[in-house]
Amino acid sequence: MSHEHSHHRLERRYRLWPGAPRFSGAAKTAGLALFLLTTLNLFNFVDRYVLPGVQPLIQKQFGVDDARMGALTSAFFLTYMIAAPLTGWLGDHMPRKPLIVAGALLWSAATLLTAVVHSYQSLLFRHAIVGIGEATFSIFAPALLADYYPEIDRNRILSIFYVAIPVGAALGYITGGVLGSRFGWKAPFYVAALPGVLVAIAFALFIREPARGSADSLPPTAHRATIRGMAHNPGFWTATLGMAFLVFAMGGISVWMPTFLVRYGGYSLTRANLLLGGITIVDGVLGTWCGGWIAQRWLKRDHRALYWLSALSAVLAVPAALAAFFGPRQWLAPAILVAEFFLFLNTGPLNTAIVNSVAAPIRSTAIAINLFMIHALGDLPSPTIIGRISDTHGLRVGLAITLVSMVVSGAILWLGSRFAPILPQHQARDVSHAS
C-alpha cells in the first residue's frame, strides 16, 4: 500500500481533513469537562504527594532506610508504567468517559486501603495499586481534552489542566506534614479519596464525549496516525525523551526535598512541608500560567515555541537548583523558589507538544508510550538512585545528579524544535507572506 493511499484511507476513516474542525453538541460541555478533569487531576496529585510529606514518619515506624523509601515511589511508577500500554490501546478503541470514571474510582478506593496498612510491604502494595488507577486518568484526560479544542488552543487548555499538578503536590505536602504530625501518617491519605469519588460521579452524569479527532486540523499522515509511523516521528520522540530527563530531576527532587530540608536546613517536618507546599503553590500556579501565556503568544509567531520554551525552562533551573543543594542554609528557600518557577514553565507547553505531535487515532497510545518512557527513564529510577547515593555519599550528592538530567533535557528539547508540526495558522501566514 502506497503512502498516499494510506494517507487517504486514514482521512476517510477519521474524517479529520480537509477543512476546519467540526464540533458536535459535546462541545457545549467542554468547559465543564475541563473543570471536572482539572479537579480530578488536583486530587490525583494530592494523593501522590502525601507520601513525601510523611516520609520521615513512615521511616521511623517501619525502620527502613532511604533506598527502601525511594522504592515506594518506584513501585507506584512501575505499576503505572505496566498499566500504560494496555490503557493507551483501550483509549484509542473505546469511549474514554467511562474509562476515566473507572480509573478515578479505582485510585480513590485504593487510597482507602491505607486503613489496613500495618507493614512496609502492605504499604508498598497499596502504593502500587494506586498507580494503576492514576495511569488510566493521566492517559485519557489529555486525549479527551484534545478532542474538545484545536491544536492552536491546546497549550492554553492543557496549561489550565496541568496547573493542578503543582497545586495538588503542594496540598499533598501540606496535608502530609500537618495532619501526619498531628494524627499519624495514615490520616492524610484519606483526604483525596471522597472528593475523587464525587467528581468522578459528576463527570459520568454531566459530560458528553466528543467524536474522536473532531477538533484536529492537521492531516492524519502515516507518521502521525499509525503506531508504525510513530516509531519514526522525531517530534514525538524528542519531546518524550526531553520530558523523561526532566521528570528524572523533578521526580527525584520532589521525593527527597522534604527530607533534605529536615537534614540540611534545620526544619521540622511540619515546617519543611509547609515551606515546600507554599513554594510549590506559588511557583506552580505562576510558573505554569506564565509558561502557558508566553508559549501561547510565541506559538502565534513560531511553530517551534513549545519546544523552545520547554528547553529554556529546564536549563534556567540549573543555577538555582545548584545553589539550593550546595549553597549556604540562608539560600535554601529562595533558591528552591527560583528553581521551581523555571521547572514549572514547561508544564503546559511540553505536554501540548506531545499531544500535537500525533493525530487522534493513536493519541491515547502515544500518551501511554510517553508516560511509560518518562517514568521508566525518569521518576521510577531517580528516587531509588538518589536514595542509594545518599546512603553512601550524602543527600547533597544524591540530588546533584538531577542537575545533569536538566541540562540533557534542555539539549534534547532544543533539538526537537526542528521537528515541531507546522499548524494551519502558520501555513496560512507563510502563504500570505509569500504572496
For each residue, the residues with C-beta under 8 A, 3 or more apart:
1: 5 6 9
2: 5 6
3: 6 7 222
4: 7 8
5: 1 2 8 9
6: 1 2 3 9 10 222 226
7: 3 4 10 11 219 220 221 222
8: 4 5 11 12
9: 1 5 6 12 13
10: 6 7 13 14 16 220 221 222 225 226 359 361
11: 7 8 14 15 16 17 18 219 220
12: 8 9 15
13: 9 10 361
14: 10 11 212 213 220 225 359 360 361
15: 11 12 22 213
16: 10 11 213 216 218 219 220 359 360
17: 11 216 217 218 219 220
18: 11 219
19: 22
20: 217
21: 150 214 215 216 217
22: 15 19 211 214
23: 26 27 210 214 215
24: 27 208 210 211 214
25: 28 208
26: 23 29 30 148 208 209 210 211 214
27: 23 24 30 148 210
28: 25 208
29: 26 32 33 206 207 208
30: 26 27 33 34 148 149 210
31: 34 35
32: 29 35 36 206 207
33: 29 30 36 37 144 145 148 203 207
34: 30 31 37 38 145 148 157 160 161
35: 31 32 38 39
36: 32 33 39 40 199 202 203 206 207
37: 33 34 40 41 100 141 144 145 161 203
38: 34 35 41 42 160 161 163 164
39: 35 36 42 43 164 195 199
40: 36 37 43 44 100 104 137 141 196 199 200 203
41: 37 38 44 45 137 141 161 162 164 165 168
42: 38 39 45 46 164 167 168 171
43: 39 40 46 47 168 192 195 196 199
44: 40 41 47 48 104 107 134 137 138 164 168 192 196
45: 41 42 48 49 164 165 167 168 169 172
46: 42 43 49 50 168 169 171 172 175 191 192
47: 43 44 50 107 111 130 134 172 189 191 192 193 196
48: 44 45 51 76 130 134 168 169 172
49: 45 46 52 53 168 169 170 171 172 173 176 254
50: 46 47 53 54 172 175 176 180 188 189 191 192
51: 48 54 55 58 72 73 127 172 176 255
52: 49 55 172 173 176 254 255 256 257 258 259
53: 49 50 172 173 174 175 176 177 180 188 258 273
54: 50 51 57 58 176 177 180 185 188
55: 51 52 58 59 69 255 258 259
56: 59 60 258 259 262 269
57: 54 60 61 180 181 184 185 269
58: 51 54 55 61 62 64 69 72 120 123 185
59: 55 56 62 63 64 65 66 69
60: 56 57 63
61: 57 58 185
62: 58 59 119 120 123
63: 59 60
64: 58 59 68 69 120
65: 59 68 69 387 391
66: 59 69 70 259 387 388 390 391 395
67: 70 71 384 387 388 391
68: 64 65 71 72 120 387
69: 55 58 59 64 65 66 72 383 387
70: 66 67 73 74 255 256 383 384 385 386 387 388
71: 67 68 74 75 124 383 384 387
72: 51 58 68 69 75 76 123 124 127
73: 51 70 76 77 127 251 255 379 383
74: 70 71 77 78 380 381 383 384
75: 71 72 78 79 124 127 128 131
76: 48 72 73 79 80 127 128 130 131
77: 73 74 80 81 131 251 375 379 380
78: 74 75 81 82 128 131 380
79: 75 76 82 83 128 129 131 132 135
80: 76 77 83 84 131 132 134 135 138 371 375
81: 77 78 84 135 371 372 375 376 380
82: 78 79 85
83: 79 80 86 87 131 132 135 136
84: 80 81 87 88 135 139 368 369 371 372
85: 82 88 89 365 368 369 372
86: 83 89 90
87: 83 84 90 91 99 135 136 139 140 364 368
88: 84 85 91 92 139 364 365 366 367 368 369
89: 85 86 92 93 364 365 368
90: 86 87 93 94 99 364
91: 87 88 94 96 99 139 140 143 363 364 365 367 368
92: 88 89 361 362 363 364 365
93: 89 90
94: 90 91 98 99
95: 98 99 209
96: 91 99 100 140 143 144 209 364
97: 100 101 144 203 204 207 209
98: 94 95 101 102 204
99: 87 90 91 94 95 96 102 103 136 140
100: 37 40 96 97 103 104 136 137 140 141 144 200 203
101: 97 98 104 105 200 201 203 204
102: 98 99 105 106 136
103: 99 100 106 107 133 134 135 136 137 140
104: 40 44 100 101 107 108 133 137 196 197 199 200 203
105: 101 102 108 109 133 196 197 200
106: 102 103 109 110 129 132 133 136
107: 44 47 103 104 110 111 130 132 133 134 137 196
108: 104 105 111 112 133 192 193 194 196 197 200
109: 105 106 112 113 133 193
110: 106 107 113 126 129 130 132 133
111: 47 107 108 114 130 189 190 192 193 196
112: 108 109 115 190 193
113: 109 110 116 117 126 129
114: 111 117 123 126 186 189 190
115: 112 186 190
116: 113 122
117: 113 114 122 123 126 186
118: 122
119: 62 122 123
120: 58 62 64 68 123 124
121: 124 125
122: 116 117 118 119 125 126
123: 58 62 72 114 117 119 120 126 127
124: 71 72 75 120 121 127 128
125: 121 122 128 129
126: 110 113 114 117 122 123 129 130
127: 51 72 73 75 76 123 124 130 131
128: 75 76 78 79 124 125 131 132
129: 79 106 110 113 125 126 132 133
130: 47 48 76 107 110 111 126 127 133 134
131: 75 76 77 78 79 80 83 127 128 134 135
132: 79 80 83 106 107 110 128 129 135 136
133: 103 104 105 106 107 108 109 110 129 130 136 137
134: 44 47 48 80 103 107 130 131 137 138
135: 79 80 81 83 84 87 103 131 132 138 139 371
136: 83 87 99 100 102 103 106 132 133 139 140
137: 40 41 44 100 103 104 107 133 134 140 141
138: 44 80 134 135 141 142 367 371
139: 84 87 88 91 135 136 142 143 364 367 368 371
140: 87 91 96 99 100 103 136 137 143 144 364
141: 37 40 41 100 137 138 144 145 161
142: 138 139 145 146 158 161 351 355 367
143: 91 96 139 140 146 147 355 363 364 367
144: 33 37 96 97 100 140 141 147 148 209 210
145: 33 34 37 141 142 148 149 154 157 158 161
146: 142 143 149 154 215 216 355 360 363
147: 143 144 209 210 211 212 213 214 215 360
148: 26 27 30 33 34 144 145 157 210 215
149: 30 145 146 153 154 157 215
150: 21 153 154 215 216 217
151: 154 215 216 217 218 356 421 423 424
152: 217 299 300 423 425
153: 149 150 156 157
154: 145 146 149 150 151 157 158 352 355 356
155: 158 159 292 295 296 299 306 348 349 352
156: 153 159 160 292 296 348
157: 34 145 148 149 153 154 160 161
158: 142 145 154 155 161 162 292 348 351 352 355
159: 155 156 162 163 288 289 291 292 293 295 296 347 348 349 352
160: 34 38 156 157 163 292 348
161: 34 37 38 41 141 142 145 157 158 164 348
162: 41 158 159 165 288 347 348 351
163: 38 159 160 166 167 284 285 288 289 347
164: 38 39 41 42 44 45 161 167 168
165: 41 45 162 168 169 284 288 347
166: 163 169 170 280 281 283 284 285 287 288 340 344 347
167: 42 45 163 164 170 171 280 281 284 285
168: 41 42 43 44 45 46 48 49 164 165 171 172
169: 45 46 48 49 165 166 172 173 254 280 284
170: 49 166 167 173 174 276 277 278 279 280 281 284
171: 42 46 49 167 168 174 175 277 281
172: 45 46 47 48 49 50 51 52 53 168 169 175 176 188 277
173: 49 52 53 169 170 176 177 258 273 274 276 277 280
174: 53 170 171 177 178 273 274 277 278
175: 46 50 53 171 172 178 179 180 188 191
176: 49 50 51 52 53 54 172 173 179 180 185 188 273
177: 53 54 173 174 180 181 258 269 270 271 272 273 274 277
178: 174 175 181 182 270 273 274
179: 175 176 182 183 187 188 191
180: 50 53 54 57 175 176 177 183 184 185 187 188 269
181: 57 177 178 269 270
182: 178 179 187
183: 179 180 186 187
184: 57 180 187
185: 54 57 58 61 176 180 188
186: 114 115 117 183 189 190
187: 179 180 182 183 184 190
188: 50 53 54 172 175 176 179 180 185 191
189: 47 50 111 114 186 192 193
190: 111 112 114 115 186 187 193 194
191: 46 47 50 175 179 188 195
192: 43 44 46 47 50 108 111 189 195 196
193: 47 108 109 111 112 189 190 196 197
194: 108 190 197 198
195: 39 43 191 192 198 199
196: 40 43 44 47 104 105 107 108 111 192 193 199 200
197: 104 105 108 193 194 200 201
198: 194 195 201 202
199: 36 39 40 43 104 195 196 202 203
200: 40 100 101 104 105 108 196 197 203 204
201: 101 197 198 204 205
202: 36 198 199 205 206
203: 33 36 37 40 97 100 101 104 199 200 206 207
204: 97 98 101 200 201 207
205: 201 202
206: 29 32 36 202 203
207: 29 32 33 36 97 203 204
208: 24 25 26 28 29
209: 26 95 96 97 144 147
210: 23 24 26 27 30 144 147 148 214 215
211: 22 24 26 147 214
212: 14 147 360 361
213: 14 15 16 147 216 220 359 360 361
214: 21 22 23 24 26 147 210 211
215: 21 23 146 147 148 149 150 151 210
216: 16 17 21 146 150 151 213 220 359 360
217: 17 20 21 150 151 152 423 424
218: 16 17 151 224 356 359 421 423 424
219: 7 11 16 17 18 224 359
220: 7 10 11 14 16 17 213 216 224 225 359 360 361
221: 7 10 224 225 229 359
222: 3 6 7 10 225 226 228 229
223: 226 229 230 232 233
224: 218 219 220 221 229 230 233 357 358 359 362 421
225: 10 14 220 221 222 229 358 359 360 361 362
226: 6 10 222 223 229 230 361 362
227: 230 231 362 365
228: 222 231
229: 221 222 223 224 225 226 232 233
230: 223 224 226 227 233 236 358 362 365 366 369
231: 227 228
232: 223 229
233: 223 224 229 230 236 237 357 358 419
234: 237 238 416 418 419
235: 238 239 353 357 416 419 420 421
236: 230 233 239 240 354 357 358 366 370
237: 233 234 240 241
238: 234 235 241 242 307 412 413 415 416 419
239: 235 236 242 243 307 310 350 353 354 357 370 413 416
240: 236 237 243 244 354 369 370 373 374
241: 237 238 244 245 373 377 412
242: 238 239 245 246 307 310 311 314 350 409 410 412 413 416
243: 239 240 246 247 350 354 370 374 378 409
244: 240 241 247 248 373 374 376 377 378 409
245: 241 242 248 249 314 377 378 405 406 408 409 412
246: 242 243 249 250 310 314 343 346 350 378 405 406 409
247: 243 244 250 251 374 375 377 378 379
248: 244 245 251 252 377 378 379 381 382 402 405
249: 245 246 252 253 321 343 382 402 403 405 406 409
250: 246 247 253 254 343 378 379 402
251: 73 77 247 248 254 255 378 379 382 383
252: 248 249 255 256 379 382 383 385 386 399 401 402
253: 249 250 256 257 321 399 402
254: 49 52 169 250 251 257
255: 51 52 55 70 73 251 252 379 382 383 386
256: 52 70 252 253 259 260 383 386 387 390 395 398 399
257: 52 253 254 260 261 276 336
258: 52 53 55 56 173 177 261 262 269 272 273 276
259: 52 55 56 66 256 262 263 395
260: 256 257 263 264 265 395 396 399
261: 257 258 264 265 267 271 272 275 276 332
262: 56 258 259 265 267 268 269 272
263: 259 260 395
264: 260 261 329 332 395 396
265: 260 261 262 272 329 332
266: 329
267: 261 262 271 272 275
268: 262 271 272
269: 56 57 177 180 181 258 262 272 273
270: 177 178 181 273 274
271: 177 261 267 268 274 275
272: 177 258 261 262 265 267 268 269 275 276
273: 53 173 174 176 177 178 258 269 270 276 277
274: 173 174 177 178 270 271 277 278
275: 261 267 271 272 278 279 333
276: 170 173 257 258 261 272 273 279 280 336
277: 170 171 172 173 174 177 273 274 280 281
278: 170 174 274 275 281 282
279: 170 275 276 282 283 333 336 337 340
280: 166 167 169 170 173 276 277 283 284 340
281: 166 167 170 171 277 278 284 285
282: 278 279 285 286 337
283: 166 279 280 286 287 337 340 341 343 344
284: 163 165 166 167 169 170 280 281 287 288 340 344
285: 163 166 167 281 282 288 289
286: 282 283 289 290 341 344
287: 166 283 284 290 291 340 341 342 343 344 345 347
288: 159 162 163 165 166 284 285 291 292 344 345 347 348
289: 159 163 285 286 292 293
290: 286 287 293 294 345
291: 159 287 288 294 295 309 313 344 345 346 347 348 349
292: 155 156 158 159 160 288 289 295 296 347 348 349
293: 159 289 290 296 297
294: 290 291 297 298 309 345
295: 155 159 291 292 298 299 305 306 309 348 349 352
296: 155 156 159 292 293 299 300
297: 293 294 300 301
298: 294 295 301 302 305 308 309
299: 152 155 295 296 302 303 305 306 423
300: 152 296 297 425
301: 297 298 305
302: 298 299 305 308 426
303: 299 420 421 422 423 426
304: 307 308 417 418 420
305: 295 298 299 301 302 308 309 349 420
306: 155 295 299 309 310 349 350 352 353 356 420
307: 238 239 242 304 310 311 349 353 413 414 416 417 420
308: 298 302 304 305 311 312 413 414 417
309: 291 294 295 298 305 306 312 313 345 346 349
310: 239 242 246 306 307 313 314 345 346 349 350 353 413
311: 242 307 308 314 315 409 410 411 412 413 414 417
312: 308 309 315 316 345 410
313: 291 309 310 316 317 342 343 344 345 346 410
314: 242 245 246 310 311 317 318 342 343 346 406 407 409 410 413
315: 311 312 318 406 407 410
316: 312 313 319 342 345
317: 313 314 320 321 338 339 340 342 343 406
318: 314 315 321 322 403 406 407
319: 316 322 323
320: 317 323 324 335 336 338 339 342
321: 249 253 317 318 324 325 335 339 402 403 406
322: 318 319 325 326 327 403
323: 319 320 326 327 331 335
324: 320 321 327 331 332 335 336 339
325: 321 322 396 399 400 403
326: 322 323 396 400
327: 322 323 324 331 332 335
328: 331
329: 264 265 266 332
330:
331: 323 324 327 328 334 335
332: 261 264 265 324 327 329 335 336
333: 275 279 336 337
334: 331 337 338
335: 320 321 323 324 327 331 332 338 339
336: 257 276 279 320 324 332 333 339 340
337: 279 282 283 333 334 340 341
338: 317 320 334 335 341 342
339: 317 320 321 324 335 336 342 343
340: 166 279 280 283 284 287 317 336 337 343 344
341: 283 286 287 337 338 344 345
342: 287 313 314 316 317 320 338 339 345
343: 246 249 250 283 287 313 314 317 339 340 346
344: 166 283 284 286 287 288 291 313 340 341 347
345: 287 288 290 291 294 309 310 312 313 316 341 342 349
346: 246 291 309 310 313 314 343 349 350
347: 159 162 163 165 166 287 288 291 292 344 350 351
348: 155 156 158 159 160 161 162 288 291 292 295 351 352
349: 155 159 291 292 295 305 306 307 309 310 345 346 352 353
350: 239 242 243 246 306 310 346 347 353 354 413
351: 142 158 162 347 348 354 355
352: 154 155 158 159 295 306 348 349 355 356
353: 235 239 306 307 310 349 350 356 357 416 420
354: 236 239 240 243 350 351 357 358 366 367 370
355: 142 143 146 154 158 351 352 358 363 367
356: 151 154 218 306 352 353 421 423
357: 224 233 235 236 239 353 354 366 421
358: 224 225 230 233 236 354 355 362 363 366
359: 10 14 16 213 216 218 219 220 221 224 225 362 363
360: 14 16 146 147 212 213 216 220 225 363
361: 10 13 14 92 212 213 220 225 226
362: 92 224 225 226 227 230 358 359 365 366
363: 91 92 143 146 355 358 359 360 366 367
364: 87 88 89 90 91 92 96 139 140 143 367 368
365: 85 88 89 91 92 227 230 362 368 369
366: 88 230 236 354 357 358 362 363 369 370
367: 88 91 138 139 142 143 354 355 363 364 370 371
368: 84 85 87 88 89 91 139 364 365 371 372
369: 84 85 88 230 240 365 366 372 373
370: 236 239 240 243 354 366 367 373 374
371: 80 81 84 135 138 139 367 368 374 375
372: 81 84 85 368 369 375 376
373: 240 241 244 369 370 376 377
374: 240 243 244 247 370 371 377 378 379
375: 77 80 81 247 371 372 378 379 380
376: 81 244 372 373 380 381
377: 241 244 245 247 248 373 374 380 381
378: 243 244 245 246 247 248 250 251 374 375 381 382
379: 73 77 247 248 250 251 252 255 374 375 382 383
380: 74 77 78 81 375 376 377
381: 74 248 376 377 378 384 385
382: 248 249 251 252 255 378 379 385 386 401 402 405
383: 69 70 71 73 74 251 252 255 256 379 386 387
384: 67 70 71 74 381 387 388
385: 70 252 381 382 388 389 398 401
386: 70 252 255 256 382 383 389 390 395 398 399 401 402
387: 65 66 67 68 69 70 71 256 383 384 390 391 398
388: 66 67 70 384 385 391 392 398
389: 385 386 392 393 397 398 401
390: 66 256 386 387 393 394 395 397 398
391: 65 66 67 387 388
392: 388 389
393: 389 390 397 398
394: 390 397 398
395: 66 256 259 260 263 264 386 390 398 399
396: 260 264 325 326 399 400
397: 389 390 393 394 400
398: 256 385 386 387 388 389 390 393 394 395 401
399: 252 253 256 260 325 386 395 396 402
400: 325 326 396 397 403 404
401: 252 382 385 386 389 398 404 405
402: 248 249 250 252 253 321 382 386 399 405 406
403: 249 318 321 322 325 400 406 407
404: 400 401 407 408
405: 245 246 248 249 382 401 402 408 409
406: 245 246 249 314 315 317 318 321 402 403 409 410
407: 314 315 318 403 404 410 411
408: 245 404 405 411 412
409: 242 243 244 245 246 249 311 314 405 406 412 413
410: 242 311 312 313 314 315 406 407 413 414
411: 311 407 408 414 415
412: 238 241 242 245 311 408 409 415 416
413: 238 239 242 307 308 310 311 314 350 409 410 416 417
414: 307 308 311 410 411 417
415: 238 411 412 418
416: 234 235 238 239 242 307 353 412 413 419 420
417: 304 307 308 311 413 414 420
418: 234 304 415
419: 233 234 235 238 416
420: 235 303 304 305 306 307 353 416 417
421: 151 218 224 235 303 356 357
422: 303 426 427
423: 151 152 217 218 299 303 356 426 427
424: 151 217 218 427 428
425: 152 300 428 429
426: 302 303 422 423 429 430
427: 422 423 424 430 431
428: 424 425 431 432
429: 425 426 432 433
430: 426 427 433 434
431: 427 428 434 435
432: 428 429 435
433: 429 430
434: 430 431
435: 431 432
